[in-house]
Amino acid sequence: MEFRWNRWNEEHIGRHGVLPEEAKAAIENARPPFPLAREDDTVYVIHARPLTEKEKRRLRRRSK
C-alpha cells in the first residue's frame, strides 16, 4: 500500500493532532471492510482524528 502525502493533507491531519505515521498505522491496522479495496494500492488521507481511549486500548490489545 502506497501512501501519497503532500503539504495539504499533512497540514490538514496535523490540525487534528495526527501525524502521518499515525494515520498510516490506523489504515494498515483497520479491520474489514476498511480500507476498501481499490484497483491500485494508493492511499490519500483526507481526514484524521485522535483515537478515543477505548480505541487506543483496543488497538493495544490487537498489537500484542
C-alpha positions, 0 to 999 in steps of 0.5 A, a space after each residue: 500500500 502506497 501512501 501519497 502525502 503532500 503539504 495539504 493533507 499533512 497540514 490538514 491531519 496535523 490540525 487534528 493532532 495526527 501525524 502521518 505515521 499515525 494515520 498510516 498505522 490506523 489504515 494498515 491496522 483497520 479491520 474489514 471492510 476498511 480500507 476498501 479495496 481499490 484497483 491500485 494500492 494508493 492511499 490519500 488521507 483526507 481526514 484524521 482524528 485522535 483515537 478515543 481511549 477505548 480505541 487506543 486500548 483496543 488497538 493495544 490489545 490487537 498489537 500484542 
